Amino acid sequence: MIKFLDLREINSKYRDEIVQACTRVIDSGWYIQGAELKRFESGFSAYCGTRHCIGVANGLDALTLTLRAWKELGKLKEGDEVIVPANTYIASVLAITENRLKPVLVEPDEWTYNLCPTKTAAAITSNTKAILAVHLYGQLAPMPELMALAEAHGLLVLEDSAQAHGAAINGTKAGSWGHASGFSFYPGKNLGALGDAGAVTTNNDELATTIRALANYGSHKKYENLYQGVNSRLDEIQASMLNVKLKYLDDETIIRKSIAARYTSEINNKNLILPVDKKAIINYSSRHVFHLYVIRTENRYAFQEYLTSRGIQTVIHYPVPPHKQIAYEDFNELKYPITEKIHDQVLSLPIGPALKEYEVEKIIEVCNNF
Ligand SMILES: *Cc1c(COP(=O)(O)O)cnc(C)c1O
């Protein structure tokens, strides 16, 4: 069976270094808020090109705590509208509703699966205060246009960069476009820990200080609490794993892109819609880092079964959009035809730094014979 994503294989490549890093932490006797976290925060902010990186417990917390910090700083208040793509992973929406802000779900562009400036502009009302721009599947949202729109309307922009570590437009990376950005280092992400981890990047000093306090019981100084905060920290063991893996992120991205380039140029089947940014893929443009290679087909489940029967594991990202979830009952009657069509048709082919060339060739051949 060709696995969708072989995490064991991916991490075994760095096994010696990871074990050394882990041993170093164990022997240091210091497990929370120490040297490994500091090193990761400065390494990752340098990587993204931002002044600050604040390690937190996971990607959802990175988004939730950023919105919460803007509330504490008086930039957002309960009930304010936040624009978010309707086809995102539910975590983006959870971060908004956890803060009692109002998610305004907007249909994505049908071909890039990201927010489009025109539909985003049409959704802005006098209550709109922020845009949560998701770089879905690893492709940057149209950030130059969205930032211009935000500036014209005085909106905050939070990037959900959980799937887009290292993606860039004209050299400016995910995490440094918006006023802040949330990252996840969940094991399956392009930069993955060996457990849960996340971070916020920003150039804003005040925001960074506030998020740091909120994530540490609301405390900016030991035993003094400014806010009713939470405990959301990136521990030393996970930070040490990330310090190892950050060094290899760009090499792994190159592998992802070359697999994507092969899929895009060699899969020729009129029943399958491939990611459309062909030019970008073939030029190895940096806009898309292919966290996922998502194709669409009208007969999605039949295609998935066919691939399974030929030894190829696939995953659906995602089968049910947020507005159709029981958790968001109030939204269940809303109609988002493009989003619903995407959710009915998408299927993710195996992609990742451990996928072998012969596996890529087999996947291409099997897809072409469908
Ligand atoms: C993974 C993911 C998150 C959440 O990250 P966790 O670390 O799992 O909490 C948020 N948004 C998107 C788009 C994601 O893919």
PDBQT file of the ligand as one rigid body, heavy atoms in Angstrom, charges set to zero:
ROOT
HETATM    1  C1  LIG A 401      -4.153  21.902  11.110  1.00  0.00    +0.000 C 
HETATM    2  C2  LIG A 401      -4.902  23.157  10.886  1.00  0.00    +0.000 A 
HETATM    3  C3  LIG A 401      -5.279  23.990  11.962  1.00  0.00    +0.000 A 
HETATM    4  C4  LIG A 401      -5.160  23.587  13.391  1.00  0.00    +0.000 C 
HETATM    5  O1  LIG A 401      -3.920  23.216  13.823  1.00  0.00    +0.000 OA
HETATM    6  P1  LIG A 401      -3.761  22.264  15.120  1.00  0.00    +0.000 P 
HETATM    7  O2  LIG A 401      -2.319  22.350  15.445  1.00  0.00    +0.000 OA
HETATM    8  O3  LIG A 401      -4.203  20.904  14.723  1.00  0.00    +0.000 OA
HETATM    9  O4  LIG A 401      -4.626  22.847  16.193  1.00  0.00    +0.000 OA
HETATM   10  C5  LIG A 401      -5.871  25.192  11.677  1.00  0.00    +0.000 A 
HETATM   11  N1  LIG A 401      -6.130  25.563  10.404  1.00  0.00    +0.000 NA
HETATM   12  C6  LIG A 401      -5.819  24.785   9.351  1.00  0.00    +0.000 A 
HETATM   13  C7  LIG A 401      -6.113  25.274   7.977  1.00  0.00    +0.000 C 
HETATM   14  C8  LIG A 401      -5.204  23.549   9.565  1.00  0.00    +0.000 A 
HETATM   15  O5  LIG A 401      -4.913  22.778   8.508  1.00  0.00    +0.000 OA
ENDROOT
TORSDOF 0
